Amino acid sequence: SDSTKKYNIKNISYGLKEIMKLRPVTYKLKGTNYQDIGFLAQEVKSILPEIVYGEEGQMTLSYGQMTSVLTKAIQEQQKIIDNQQSEISSLTKGFLAEQLENENLTAQISLLTAKMEKLEEIFGTKAEK
């Protein structure tokens, strides 16, 4: 919503750690048997108290306010993914460099073996391998 209507604006401290503590559930509403999904206000209150309203027996959640926490959690996850992708790229480059070095060494061994066989032909001896 409009930033001109707000003051003392700070980044939220909630994120992935808090989201991982939440327990999504399915449930039926007493009296109507209506099947739904969501969270239990009593559990959420200990994790994200700002989005729980009302007293015991009449508690509700502000699911819309959970969006900012979910957004922060996704941002934290993306940083983790980006760091892992960077590490994978670095390891892949190192692996490819080692693979190229191994191929070069194999080619050099083949060349030396061919030269040694040629020398054996010339001198009529067989060198020990």
N, C-alpha and C positions, 0 to 999 in steps of 0.2 A: 504494500500500500504506500501511499504518498509519504516520502521522506520529510516533507516540510511540516508534517503533523507530528514528528517524532523528535526526541532528544535523547542524549546519553546512549547513543547507538554503539553497540559492541558486538563482536562476533560471538556466536554461541559456543559454549564449551562442550555441548553434547555432540555426539557423532557415532561412529561405528561401534565403539565400546558399548554405548547405551542401547543401540539398536540390537546388538547381539544378545542383550539381556532380556529383550522383549519376547513374550511367548504368544505367537499368533494362535488363536483357537477357533474352533467351530462350536456353536452352542444353539440351544433352543430357548426362546423366551418363555418364561413361565406365564401361564394363562392363555397364550395364543399358540404355543407350539411352533412359532415362526422360526425357521432355521436361518442362521446368519453366521457371519465370520467377524472376527475383530480381536479385541484385547479385553482383559479384565481390568477395570479401573483401579481396583485395589493393588494389583501387581504393577501397573504403570505408574501409579502415584509414587512409589518408592524409587522409580527410575527417572521419570519426567514429571515432577509435581506440577509444573506450570500448565500442563494441558489437561489436568483432572479437576473437575468442578463438582461441588455439592458435598453433602455429608454422607456418611455410611448409610447404605440402603437407597440412596438417590444419586449416586455418583454418575457422572457422564464424562466422556472424553471429547476433546476438540481434535478430531482427526486432521483437520486442515492445518493446525499448528504443527503437526508431526512432519509436515512436508519439509520444513526447514531443517529438521534433524536428519531426515532421510537424505536430503540434498547434501548435507555435510558428510554423512556416512559414505555416500557415493563418491564425493570428492576425495575422501581419505582412501577409499578403495582404489580409485583411479591412480593416485600417487603410488600406491603399493604396486599396482599393475605396471605402471610406467617404469618404476625402479626394477621390477623383475624383468621386464622386456629389455631394458638397457643391459642388465646383467646377462640375459640370454644372448643378446647380440654380441656382447663382448666375449662370452665363452665360445660362441659360434665362430667368431673371427679367429680366436686363438686355436680352436680345433682345426679350422681350415688351413691356417698357417702351418700347424704341425703336420697335417695331412700332406700338404705340398712339400714340406721338408722331407717327410718319409718317402714320397714319390721321387724326389730328387736323389736321395740317398740310395734308393732301390735302383734307379737308373745308373748311378755311379758304380754301384756294385756289379751290375750287369756289364757295364763297359770294362771294368777292371777284370772281371771273369773272362770276358772275350779276349782281352789283351793277354791274360795269363795263358789261356788256351793256345793262342797264336805263338807265344814264346815257347810253350811246350812242344808245339809242332816243329818250330825252328831248331830247338836244342834236343829234341827227342827224349825229353824227360817229363815226368809227371810230378808236379809240385803237390805237396800235402795241403789239404784244405783245412 
